Amino acid sequence: MQKQRAIGGSTSTGFLKILALIFMFADHSGKMLLPGVPEMRMLGRIAFPLYCWCLVVGFHYTRSVPKYMLRLLVIGLVSQPLYMAALNHGWTEPNIFLTLLLGLAAMWGMREKWFGSHIWAPVIALLLAVQLKCDYGWRGVMLILLLYAAQESKASIAAVMIAFCLYWGSNSTIVRSVFGISLNPILVQPIAELIRPWLQLQGLAILALPLMLIPLPKMKMPSWLGYALYPLHLVVLLILERVF
């Protein structure tokens, strides 16, 4: 087994998973219950990077990668019917847990270097993400791998997140108002070229960066619970959708 590297960012994964769930609940609520409130989807951009970072930290500390992978697989399979019912997806559109599972497998190969697995494991993971139409696609797996590569220092994590979010947001819609306040007055030359990239919807994932870096309260929970709350939030959303 290869020597573990240091962790430069927050290791409060219990707290981060709760925050990620809250932001994901906001995102899915915006899609299912409050489609006229775009701010819900904006807040939702924060969730996925937090889950990716928690995966990197979890990989660092886990005693058994196969058991970790099995937890992700089981929770993903349990969640899939709920994911399909709540968000109008099919069996060919897997939920976030397949993305996390591929990222975890790739990190394992990169660390252990079995017969050159530090090269072929991430390549296969990225190809499978495309072929299996994972949630967030190959970009989701790539973010996990980049955070793994940058995990040792806050500066590296920040650099990766800034570059990735600028790229990720480059083809998404521009946010022009927040809670009824128009942002058009600040989108004027010459500062528009500096500000506009950070107002693109997917680029708002950068808001997760401070949470990934700053010390947060420690919150102990069973290793499976942080992710198992994912299917529970879908159940709650389905109930709310039918009630309201």
Backbone as JSON, one array per atom type, in Angstrom:
{
  "sequence": "MQKQRAIGGSTSTGFLKILALIFMFADHSGKMLLPGVPEMRMLGRIAFPLYCWCLVVGFHYTRSVPKYMLRLLVIGLVSQPLYMAALNHGWTEPNIFLTLLLGLAAMWGMREKWFGSHIWAPVIALLLAVQLKCDYGWRGVMLILLLYAAQESKASIAAVMIAFCLYWGSNSTIVRSVFGISLNPILVQPIAELIRPWLQLQGLAILALPLMLIPLPKMKMPSWLGYALYPLHLVVLLILERVF",
  "N": [[0.84, -1.2, 0.0], [0.49, 2.22, -0.82], [2.0, 5.12, 0.7], [-0.03, 7.29, 2.63], [-1.1, 10.56, 1.71], [-0.96, 13.99, 2.92], [-3.77, 15.88, 4.22], [-4.99, 18.89, 3.21], [-7.25, 20.49, 3.41], [-10.51, 20.97, 4.96], [-11.41, 18.47, 7.3], [-13.78, 17.81, 8.36], [-15.95, 15.91, 7.69], [-18.47, 14.89, 8.4], [-20.0, 17.14, 9.1], [-19.77, 18.55, 6.69], [-21.11, 16.84, 4.92], [-23.71, 17.07, 5.82], [-24.17, 19.77, 5.23], [-23.87, 19.63, 2.44], [-26.05, 18.03, 1.84], [-28.15, 19.74, 2.56], [-27.83, 21.81, 0.67], [-28.2, 20.32, -1.65], [-30.82, 19.51, -1.27], [-32.06, 21.99, -1.49], [-31.5, 22.51, -4.18], [-32.87, 20.39, -5.54], [-35.41, 20.88, -4.59], [-35.88, 23.28, -5.84], [-36.15, 22.4, -8.42], [-38.31, 20.59, -8.32], [-40.37, 21.64, -6.65], [-40.3, 24.46, -6.47], [-39.98, 25.87, -9.05], [-39.97, 28.47, -9.97], [-38.16, 29.87, -8.52], [-35.16, 30.65, -8.98], [-32.92, 30.96, -7.38], [-32.75, 28.78, -5.71], [-31.69, 26.75, -7.29], [-29.25, 27.89, -7.74], [-28.01, 27.84, -5.21], [-27.86, 25.12, -5.02], [-25.65, 24.43, -6.57], [-23.51, 24.23, -4.92], [-23.44, 21.8, -3.66], [-22.39, 19.39, -4.98], [-19.46, 19.7, -5.28], [-18.81, 19.61, -2.54], [-19.55, 17.0, -1.8], [-17.7, 15.65, -3.41], [-15.27, 16.45, -2.24], [-15.59, 15.38, 0.33], [-15.5, 12.7, -0.35], [-12.84, 12.42, -1.16], [-11.53, 12.94, 1.28], [-12.66, 10.92, 2.82], [-11.65, 8.67, 1.49], [-8.98, 8.95, 2.17], [-9.0, 8.32, 4.9], [-10.35, 5.89, 5.22], [-10.53, 2.49, 6.3], [-10.97, 0.36, 4.72], [-11.15, 0.18, 1.43], [-12.67, -1.43, -0.43], [-15.02, -1.97, 1.14], [-15.95, 0.62, 1.44], [-16.54, 1.24, -1.21], [-18.55, -0.63, -1.61], [-20.56, 0.36, 0.1], [-21.2, 2.77, -1.22], [-22.17, 1.71, -3.61], [-24.43, 0.18, -2.78], [-26.07, 2.15, -1.56], [-26.43, 3.78, -3.77], [-27.88, 2.07, -5.5], [-30.21, 1.66, -3.99], [-31.13, 4.25, -3.98], [-31.71, 4.81, -6.64], [-34.38, 4.15, -7.82], [-35.92, 6.04, -6.4], [-34.68, 8.41, -7.16], [-35.29, 8.38, -9.86], [-38.09, 8.59, -9.76], [-38.47, 11.03, -8.44], [-37.03, 12.99, -9.89], [-37.49, 12.62, -12.54], [-35.9, 10.82, -14.12], [-34.39, 8.07, -15.96], [-33.56, 4.49, -15.95], [-31.22, 4.43, -17.35], [-29.94, 6.68, -16.62], [-27.97, 7.17, -14.26], [-27.73, 7.93, -10.71], [-25.93, 10.23, -8.54], [-24.24, 8.57, -7.1], [-22.95, 6.65, -8.66], [-21.13, 8.2, -10.02], [-19.53, 9.03, -7.85], [-18.61, 6.52, -7.05], [-17.07, 5.67, -9.26], [-15.12, 7.66, -9.16], [-13.94, 7.06, -6.69], [-12.9, 4.48, -7.19], [-11.04, 5.13, -9.16], [-9.26, 6.8, -7.72], [-8.23, 4.94, -5.94], [-6.86, 3.2, -7.63], [-4.95, 5.03, -8.57], [-3.5, 5.54, -6.26], [-2.48, 3.02, -5.45], [-1.13, 1.95, -7.62], [-1.16, -0.47, -9.22], [0.29, -2.41, -11.58], [0.62, -0.2, -13.29], [-1.74, 1.18, -12.7], [-2.14, 3.75, -11.85], [-2.26, 5.2, -14.1], [-4.04, 3.88, -15.97], [-6.4, 3.48, -14.46], [-7.73, 6.04, -13.79], [-8.27, 6.84, -16.43], [-10.0, 4.83, -17.42], [-12.11, 5.18, -15.63], [-13.03, 7.74, -16.34], [-13.83, 7.29, -18.98], [-15.87, 5.4, -18.56], [-17.65, 7.0, -17.17], [-18.6, 8.61, -19.19], [-19.7, 6.7, -20.96], [-21.65, 5.43, -19.37], [-23.3, 7.49, -18.77], [-23.14, 9.12, -16.44], [-24.24, 11.04, -13.58], [-23.41, 14.41, -13.71], [-21.48, 13.65, -15.46], [-18.31, 13.02, -17.18], [-16.96, 15.17, -16.22], [-17.65, 15.37, -13.55], [-16.33, 13.15, -12.4], [-13.75, 13.9, -13.04], [-13.41, 16.2, -11.45], [-13.28, 15.05, -8.9], [-10.86, 13.61, -9.14], [-9.04, 15.68, -9.59], [-9.23, 17.11, -7.19], [-8.27, 15.16, -5.49], [-5.63, 15.01, -6.38], [-4.79, 17.5, -5.59], [-4.96, 17.62, -2.85], [-3.22, 18.15, -0.7], [-2.63, 20.77, 0.06], [-4.07, 23.96, 0.93], [-3.81, 26.01, -0.94], [-3.43, 24.63, -3.35], [-5.83, 23.22, -3.57], [-7.6, 25.37, -3.78], [-6.69, 26.52, -6.19], [-7.27, 24.49, -8.04], [-10.09, 24.33, -7.78], [-10.88, 26.94, -8.56], [-9.95, 27.09, -11.24], [-11.33, 24.89, -12.34], [-14.04, 25.51, -11.89], [-14.34, 27.86, -13.36], [-14.02, 26.8, -15.91], [-16.12, 24.91, -15.88], [-18.37, 26.49, -15.67], [-18.4, 27.8, -18.06], [-20.08, 27.26, -20.25], [-22.62, 27.55, -19.27], [-25.75, 29.12, -18.23], [-25.99, 32.68, -17.63], [-26.24, 34.26, -14.52], [-28.42, 36.77, -13.86], [-29.87, 38.11, -11.99], [-30.5, 38.25, -8.47], [-32.6, 37.24, -6.01], [-34.45, 39.14, -6.94], [-32.89, 41.37, -7.33], [-31.27, 43.12, -9.75], [-28.36, 42.22, -11.57], [-27.25, 43.39, -13.69], [-26.22, 46.1, -13.66], [-23.58, 45.79, -12.76], [-22.41, 44.44, -14.74], [-20.8, 45.79, -16.69], [-18.48, 47.28, -18.94], [-15.14, 48.25, -17.94], [-15.08, 46.06, -16.27], [-16.75, 43.95, -16.65], [-15.75, 41.68, -18.02], [-14.26, 40.48, -16.09], [-16.07, 39.86, -14.09], [-18.28, 38.51, -15.22], [-17.63, 35.68, -15.78], [-17.89, 34.57, -13.22], [-20.52, 34.7, -12.69], [-21.87, 32.77, -13.99], [-24.02, 30.03, -14.06], [-23.21, 27.25, -13.39], [-20.66, 27.77, -12.61], [-20.96, 28.82, -10.11], [-20.43, 26.89, -8.32], [-18.06, 27.39, -7.11], [-18.58, 28.56, -4.71], [-18.53, 26.6, -2.85], [-15.92, 26.35, -2.08], [-14.82, 27.88, 0.23], [-15.99, 26.42, 2.34], [-14.77, 23.99, 2.07], [-12.24, 24.5, 2.92], [-12.02, 25.93, 5.39], [-11.8, 25.49, 9.0], [-14.25, 23.45, 10.47], [-17.02, 22.58, 12.65], [-16.64, 19.44, 14.29], [-18.43, 16.51, 13.56], [-19.58, 13.57, 14.49], [-20.66, 10.63, 12.88], [-22.16, 7.54, 11.82], [-20.32, 5.78, 9.29], [-21.79, 5.28, 6.99], [-24.02, 6.88, 7.13], [-23.99, 9.62, 6.36], [-24.13, 9.57, 3.56], [-26.36, 7.99, 3.22], [-28.46, 9.59, 3.86], [-29.13, 10.74, 1.51], [-31.04, 9.19, -0.18], [-33.17, 9.49, 1.6], [-33.78, 12.22, 1.54], [-34.87, 12.4, -0.97], [-37.2, 10.93, -0.66], [-38.58, 12.6, 1.13], [-38.94, 14.85, -0.52], [-40.6, 13.78, -2.53], [-42.89, 13.28, -1.03], [-43.56, 15.89, -0.22], [-44.05, 17.01, -2.71], [-46.37, 15.74, -3.5], [-48.12, 16.53, -1.51], [-48.21, 19.3, -1.77]],
  "CA": [[0.0, 0.0, 0.0], [1.25, 3.46, -0.89], [1.87, 6.0, 1.85], [-1.09, 8.3, 2.52], [-0.67, 11.95, 1.65], [-1.61, 14.87, 3.89], [-5.02, 16.54, 3.84], [-4.82, 20.31, 3.47], [-8.53, 21.16, 3.64], [-11.33, 20.55, 6.1], [-11.66, 17.03, 7.47], [-15.06, 17.69, 9.07], [-16.82, 15.38, 6.64], [-19.83, 14.74, 8.9], [-20.63, 18.45, 8.97], [-19.82, 18.89, 5.27], [-22.15, 16.05, 4.27], [-25.0, 17.68, 6.19], [-24.28, 20.98, 4.42], [-24.09, 19.21, 1.06], [-27.44, 17.57, 1.73], [-29.02, 20.93, 2.6], [-27.75, 22.49, -0.62], [-28.82, 19.46, -2.65], [-32.26, 19.6, -1.03], [-32.47, 23.26, -2.09], [-31.43, 22.34, -5.63], [-33.96, 19.53, -6.0], [-36.66, 21.58, -4.3], [-36.03, 24.26, -6.89], [-36.6, 21.72, -9.64], [-39.58, 19.89, -8.14], [-41.4, 22.36, -5.91], [-40.24, 25.92, -6.62], [-39.25, 26.16, -10.3], [-39.91, 29.91, -10.19], [-37.17, 30.47, -7.62], [-33.86, 30.18, -9.5], [-31.9, 30.98, -6.33], [-32.64, 27.42, -5.16], [-30.75, 26.02, -8.13], [-27.93, 28.49, -7.53], [-27.48, 27.25, -3.97], [-27.6, 23.7, -5.27], [-24.35, 24.21, -7.2], [-22.5, 24.03, -3.88], [-23.51, 20.45, -3.09], [-21.54, 18.36, -5.57], [-18.06, 19.79, -4.86], [-18.67, 19.17, -1.15], [-19.55, 15.53, -1.81], [-16.43, 15.22, -3.98], [-14.22, 16.63, -1.24], [-15.82, 14.37, 1.38], [-15.03, 11.42, -0.88], [-11.38, 12.44, -1.1], [-11.15, 12.81, 2.69], [-13.07, 9.58, 3.23], [-10.67, 7.74, 0.93], [-7.76, 9.09, 2.96], [-9.12, 7.75, 6.24], [-11.03, 4.61, 5.29], [-9.72, 1.29, 6.57], [-11.25, -0.64, 3.7], [-11.72, 0.78, 0.22], [-13.77, -2.25, -0.96], [-16.23, -1.74, 1.92], [-16.39, 1.97, 1.09], [-17.15, 1.12, -2.53], [-19.8, -1.37, -1.46], [-21.55, 1.28, 0.67], [-21.65, 3.67, -2.28], [-22.95, 0.93, -4.57], [-25.72, -0.18, -2.19], [-26.89, 3.36, -1.42], [-26.78, 4.21, -5.12], [-28.94, 1.2, -6.02], [-31.43, 1.97, -3.24], [-31.57, 5.6, -4.33], [-32.04, 4.98, -8.06], [-35.82, 4.28, -8.09], [-36.38, 7.31, -5.84], [-34.1, 9.42, -8.04], [-36.07, 8.36, -11.09], [-39.45, 9.08, -9.49], [-38.46, 12.43, -8.01], [-36.41, 13.94, -10.81], [-37.84, 12.25, -13.92], [-34.8, 10.17, -14.82], [-34.6, 6.65, -16.25], [-32.52, 3.57, -15.49], [-29.97, 4.73, -18.06], [-29.4, 7.93, -16.08], [-27.67, 6.85, -12.85], [-27.6, 9.04, -9.77], [-24.6, 10.73, -8.19], [-23.39, 7.57, -6.44], [-22.08, 6.0, -9.63], [-20.04, 9.15, -10.22], [-18.65, 8.92, -6.69], [-18.01, 5.19, -7.07], [-16.0, 5.67, -10.27], [-14.05, 8.5, -8.63], [-13.26, 6.32, -5.63], [-12.12, 3.41, -7.82], [-9.89, 5.75, -9.84], [-8.29, 7.22, -6.7], [-7.61, 3.72, -5.4], [-5.87, 2.78, -8.62], [-3.88, 6.02, -8.61], [-2.67, 5.4, -5.06], [-1.84, 1.71, -5.3], [-0.23, 1.75, -8.78], [-1.08, -1.87, -9.66], [0.54, -2.6, -13.02], [0.36, 1.06, -13.97], [-3.13, 1.61, -12.5], [-2.21, 5.2, -11.67], [-2.55, 5.75, -15.43], [-5.24, 3.36, -16.63], [-7.62, 3.56, -13.62], [-8.5, 7.26, -14.04], [-8.74, 6.88, -17.83], [-11.17, 3.96, -17.51], [-13.19, 5.82, -14.86], [-13.56, 8.85, -17.14], [-14.53, 6.7, -20.13], [-17.12, 4.81, -18.06], [-18.55, 8.09, -16.82], [-19.24, 9.02, -20.44], [-20.48, 5.59, -21.5], [-22.77, 5.12, -18.49], [-24.07, 8.73, -18.61], [-23.17, 9.43, -15.0], [-24.63, 12.37, -13.14], [-22.29, 15.33, -13.86], [-20.63, 13.18, -16.53], [-16.88, 12.84, -16.93], [-16.48, 16.33, -15.45], [-17.8, 15.06, -12.13], [-15.22, 12.27, -12.02], [-12.51, 14.68, -13.14], [-13.29, 17.06, -10.28], [-12.82, 14.19, -7.81], [-9.45, 13.29, -9.36], [-8.26, 16.9, -9.41], [-9.18, 17.39, -5.75], [-7.37, 14.16, -4.92], [-4.26, 15.4, -6.71], [-4.47, 18.78, -4.94], [-5.46, 17.56, -1.48], [-2.24, 18.38, 0.36], [-2.52, 22.18, 0.49], [-5.22, 24.82, 0.65], [-3.56, 26.75, -2.17], [-3.65, 23.73, -4.48], [-7.27, 22.97, -3.64], [-8.22, 26.61, -4.29], [-6.33, 26.67, -7.6], [-8.04, 23.5, -8.79], [-11.5, 24.71, -7.78], [-11.06, 28.16, -9.35], [-9.8, 26.75, -12.66], [-12.38, 23.97, -12.77], [-15.34, 26.19, -11.9], [-14.35, 28.75, -14.51], [-14.28, 25.96, -17.08], [-17.43, 24.27, -15.74], [-19.43, 27.47, -15.89], [-18.21, 28.53, -19.31], [-21.17, 27.05, -21.19], [-23.9, 27.6, -18.58], [-26.44, 30.4, -18.3], [-25.5, 33.74, -16.76], [-27.17, 34.72, -13.49], [-28.56, 38.21, -14.05], [-30.52, 38.72, -10.83], [-30.54, 37.42, -7.26], [-33.7, 37.7, -5.14], [-35.07, 40.31, -7.52], [-31.91, 42.45, -7.51], [-30.6, 42.97, -11.04], [-26.9, 42.28, -11.56], [-26.81, 44.03, -14.93], [-25.38, 47.29, -13.46], [-22.16, 45.48, -12.56], [-21.92, 43.79, -15.96], [-20.44, 46.85, -17.62], [-17.06, 47.34, -19.22], [-14.26, 47.15, -18.31], [-15.05, 45.0, -15.25], [-17.65, 42.86, -17.02], [-14.99, 40.49, -18.4], [-13.78, 39.83, -14.87], [-17.19, 39.44, -13.25], [-19.21, 37.61, -15.91], [-17.36, 34.24, -15.6], [-18.3, 34.12, -11.89], [-21.98, 34.77, -12.6], [-22.44, 31.68, -14.77], [-24.68, 29.17, -13.07], [-22.43, 26.13, -12.89], [-19.47, 28.31, -11.97], [-21.24, 29.14, -8.71], [-19.88, 25.81, -7.48], [-16.91, 27.93, -6.38], [-19.02, 28.93, -3.36], [-18.2, 25.49, -1.95], [-14.5, 26.37, -1.72], [-14.52, 28.23, 1.64], [-16.41, 25.34, 3.24], [-13.8, 22.91, 1.93], [-10.95, 24.91, 3.44], [-12.02, 26.45, 6.76], [-12.12, 24.52, 10.05], [-15.67, 23.36, 10.78], [-17.27, 21.7, 13.8], [-16.6, 18.0, 14.08], [-19.72, 15.87, 13.77], [-19.41, 12.14, 14.29], [-21.83, 9.87, 12.46], [-21.75, 6.29, 11.18], [-19.7, 6.04, 7.99], [-22.76, 5.17, 5.9], [-25.19, 7.72, 7.34], [-23.92, 10.87, 5.6], [-24.61, 9.35, 2.2], [-27.68, 7.35, 3.27], [-29.46, 10.65, 3.92], [-29.49, 11.1, 0.13], [-32.36, 8.67, -0.55], [-34.18, 10.02, 2.5], [-34.2, 13.55, 1.09], [-35.74, 12.19, -2.13], [-38.5, 10.53, -0.11], [-39.21, 13.82, 1.66], [-39.34, 15.68, -1.66], [-41.74, 13.13, -3.17], [-44.04, 13.51, -0.16], [-43.91, 17.3, -0.32], [-44.59, 17.27, -4.05], [-47.74, 15.24, -3.54], [-48.92, 17.3, -0.57], [-48.38, 20.68, -2.23]],
  "C": [[0.88, 1.25, 0.0], [0.99, 4.32, 0.36], [0.79, 7.06, 1.61], [-0.49, 9.7, 2.5], [-1.45, 12.77, 2.66], [-2.91, 15.42, 3.32], [-4.91, 18.01, 4.21], [-6.1, 21.05, 3.81], [-9.25, 20.63, 4.86], [-11.51, 19.03, 6.12], [-12.97, 16.77, 8.22], [-16.14, 17.15, 8.12], [-18.26, 15.19, 7.12], [-20.61, 16.03, 8.72], [-20.8, 18.83, 7.5], [-20.91, 18.1, 4.54], [-23.55, 16.58, 4.6], [-25.22, 18.95, 5.37], [-24.57, 20.63, 2.95], [-25.52, 18.75, 0.85], [-28.41, 18.74, 1.73], [-29.02, 21.64, 1.25], [-28.37, 21.64, -1.74], [-30.33, 19.47, -2.51], [-32.8, 20.89, -1.65], [-32.51, 23.14, -3.61], [-32.61, 21.54, -6.16], [-35.32, 20.12, -5.68], [-36.94, 22.63, -5.37], [-36.53, 23.65, -8.19], [-38.01, 21.17, -9.49], [-40.7, 20.77, -7.59], [-41.46, 23.85, -6.22], [-39.48, 26.3, -7.9], [-39.14, 27.66, -10.61], [-38.93, 30.63, -9.3], [-35.78, 29.98, -8.03], [-32.76, 30.17, -8.45], [-31.71, 29.61, -5.69], [-31.63, 26.61, -5.97], [-29.33, 26.58, -7.99], [-27.27, 27.9, -6.29], [-27.1, 25.79, -4.18], [-26.27, 23.42, -5.9], [-23.26, 23.9, -6.18], [-22.38, 22.57, -3.48], [-22.47, 19.49, -3.66], [-20.07, 18.49, -5.21], [-17.84, 19.35, -3.42], [-18.66, 17.65, -1.06], [-18.22, 14.99, -2.37], [-15.3, 15.33, -2.96], [-14.37, 15.62, -0.1], [-15.34, 13.0, 0.93], [-13.51, 11.33, -0.81], [-10.9, 12.24, 0.34], [-11.51, 11.41, 3.2], [-12.11, 8.52, 2.72], [-9.37, 7.77, 1.72], [-7.84, 8.31, 4.27], [-9.71, 6.34, 6.28], [-10.06, 3.46, 5.54], [-9.9, 0.25, 5.48], [-11.92, 0.03, 2.49], [-12.83, -0.1, -0.37], [-15.08, -2.06, -0.19], [-16.82, -0.36, 1.63], [-17.12, 1.94, -0.25], [-18.49, 0.4, -2.44], [-20.9, -0.49, -0.87], [-22.11, 2.22, -0.41], [-22.54, 2.94, -3.28], [-24.34, 0.63, -4.03], [-26.62, 1.05, -2.08], [-27.32, 3.89, -2.78], [-27.92, 3.38, -5.7], [-30.27, 1.46, -5.31], [-32.01, 3.31, -3.68], [-32.14, 5.69, -5.75], [-33.55, 5.05, -8.35], [-36.4, 5.59, -7.56], [-35.91, 8.48, -6.7], [-34.9, 9.52, -9.33], [-37.46, 8.95, -10.87], [-39.46, 10.57, -9.18], [-38.04, 13.38, -9.11], [-36.58, 13.56, -12.28], [-36.65, 11.72, -14.72], [-35.17, 8.71, -15.08], [-33.47, 5.81, -15.71], [-31.18, 3.85, -16.16], [-29.35, 6.04, -17.62], [-29.12, 7.75, -14.6], [-27.47, 8.09, -12.0], [-26.14, 9.3, -9.41], [-23.67, 9.65, -7.63], [-22.53, 6.78, -7.41], [-20.89, 6.9, -9.95], [-19.03, 9.05, -9.08], [-17.92, 7.58, -6.67], [-16.86, 5.12, -8.07], [-14.83, 6.52, -9.8], [-13.25, 7.79, -7.56], [-12.38, 5.22, -6.22], [-10.87, 3.97, -8.5], [-8.84, 6.2, -8.83], [-7.54, 6.02, -6.13], [-6.52, 3.23, -6.35], [-4.69, 3.73, -8.68], [-2.94, 5.87, -7.41], [-1.87, 4.11, -5.06], [-0.89, 1.38, -6.44], [-0.03, 0.28, -9.13], [-0.86, -1.92, -11.16], [0.2, -1.33, -13.82], [-1.04, 1.6, -13.78], [-3.25, 3.09, -12.23], [-2.45, 5.91, -13.0], [-3.87, 5.23, -15.97], [-6.51, 3.46, -15.79], [-8.39, 4.86, -13.84], [-9.03, 7.35, -15.47], [-10.0, 6.04, -17.99], [-12.36, 4.58, -16.79], [-13.85, 6.94, -15.67], [-14.34, 8.32, -18.34], [-15.86, 6.08, -19.7], [-18.13, 5.89, -17.69], [-19.3, 8.59, -18.05], [-20.19, 7.94, -20.93], [-21.73, 5.33, -20.69], [-23.65, 6.35, -18.19], [-24.26, 9.09, -17.13], [-23.68, 10.84, -14.75], [-23.37, 13.24, -13.09], [-21.25, 14.82, -14.86], [-19.17, 13.0, -16.15], [-16.31, 14.01, -16.12], [-16.59, 16.07, -13.95], [-16.68, 14.18, -11.62], [-13.91, 13.04, -12.05], [-12.32, 15.59, -11.93], [-12.78, 16.26, -9.08], [-11.31, 13.94, -7.93], [-8.56, 14.52, -9.16], [-8.14, 17.27, -7.93], [-8.26, 16.4, -5.05], [-5.91, 14.55, -5.16], [-3.82, 16.64, -5.93], [-4.68, 18.77, -3.44], [-4.5, 18.05, -0.4], [-2.14, 19.82, 0.84], [-3.76, 22.96, 0.1], [-5.04, 25.57, -0.66], [-3.83, 25.89, -3.4], [-5.13, 23.44, -4.68], [-7.98, 24.18, -4.24], [-7.93, 26.78, -5.78], [-7.14, 25.73, -8.48], [-9.5, 23.92, -8.89], [-11.75, 25.95, -8.64], [-10.99, 27.83, -10.85], [-10.95, 25.89, -13.14], [-13.73, 24.67, -12.86], [-15.45, 27.21, -13.02], [-14.64, 27.97, -15.79], [-15.7, 25.41, -17.05], [-18.56, 25.25, -16.06], [-19.42, 28.1, -17.26], [-19.36, 28.38, -20.31], [-22.55, 27.08, -20.52], [-24.49, 29.01, -18.63], [-25.87, 31.41, -17.3], [-26.6, 34.15, -15.78], [-27.25, 36.24, -13.57], [-29.31, 38.9, -12.91], [-30.5, 37.73, -9.68], [-31.57, 38.03, -6.32], [-34.27, 39.03, -5.63], [-34.14, 41.49, -7.75], [-31.14, 42.2, -8.81], [-29.09, 43.1, -10.88], [-26.36, 42.97, -12.81], [-25.95, 45.27, -14.71], [-23.9, 47.0, -13.27], [-21.55, 44.8, -13.78], [-21.63, 44.83, -17.03], [-18.92, 46.83, -17.8], [-16.4, 48.41, -18.34], [-14.29, 45.96, -17.34], [-15.92, 43.8, -15.62], [-16.9, 41.57, -17.34], [-14.46, 39.75, -17.19], [-14.92, 39.22, -14.06], [-18.05, 38.37, -13.91], [-18.89, 36.12, -15.71], [-17.83, 33.7, -14.25], [-19.81, 34.21, -11.68], [-22.65, 33.71, -13.48], [-22.84, 30.56, -13.81], [-23.78, 28.07, -12.53], [-21.14, 26.6, -12.21], [-19.68, 28.69, -10.52], [-20.85, 28.02, -7.76], [-18.68, 26.29, -6.69], [-17.3, 28.34, -4.96], [-18.78, 27.8, -2.35], [-16.78, 25.59, -1.41], [-14.23, 26.78, -0.27], [-14.89, 27.12, 2.61], [-15.43, 24.17, 3.19], [-12.48, 23.23, 2.62], [-10.95, 25.29, 4.92], [-12.31, 25.35, 7.78], [-13.62, 24.59, 10.38], [-15.88, 22.45, 11.98], [-17.21, 20.22, 13.41], [-17.97, 17.41, 14.4], [-19.56, 14.39, 13.46], [-20.73, 11.5, 13.88], [-21.33, 8.57, 11.84], [-21.29, 6.55, 9.75], [-20.68, 6.01, 6.83], [-23.84, 6.24, 5.96], [-25.17, 8.99, 6.48], [-24.43, 10.73, 4.19], [-26.02, 8.75, 2.2], [-28.79, 8.38, 3.4], [-29.92, 11.08, 2.53], [-30.84, 10.51, -0.29], [-33.49, 9.2, 0.34], [-34.68, 11.38, 2.03], [-35.1, 13.44, -0.15], [-37.13, 11.76, -1.69], [-39.27, 11.75, 0.39], [-39.72, 14.69, 0.53], [-40.56, 15.09, -2.38], [-43.02, 13.35, -2.36], [-44.52, 14.96, -0.29], [-44.55, 17.63, -1.66], [-46.05, 16.85, -4.14], [-48.68, 16.02, -2.6], [-49.22, 18.67, -1.12], [-48.6, 20.75, -3.73]]
}
